[in-house]
Amino acid sequence: MAGAISGPEAATPADVVRARAETGMGFPAPLVALWGVQGGLLTESGVAVYSTGCIGERNATYEVAQCAPGFVLVGDDSGGRGFLVRAGDPDGAVFSSDLGDLDPADFEFVSAHFASWLESLSPDSSC
């Protein structure tokens, strides 16, 4: 992806299984595909997509299971906003929220598809 800063090494299938166990949730296929190429993503603009190694810790830290049942925190903007997807959503619609307010009623819709959202993070994307 253009404009991306390298993330950790690619995740193994065992890493993905461990991340699922830590969060207790499933992940959209495009996120699992990203992990198969690189472990996570940090863009030049500061948007991070979490690696399998830290997604469980981030979801536990922000108490996502308690505050937003059925959602998984998959990244953040390095400025206090998180990006979430519904567990089990095959398209991986992306929502954002202030990390201090993870009430789904307050979530903002970002993209209908996780893959499209990833593509939009590239500075070469047209608006």
Disulfide bonds with the S-S distance in Angstrom:
none
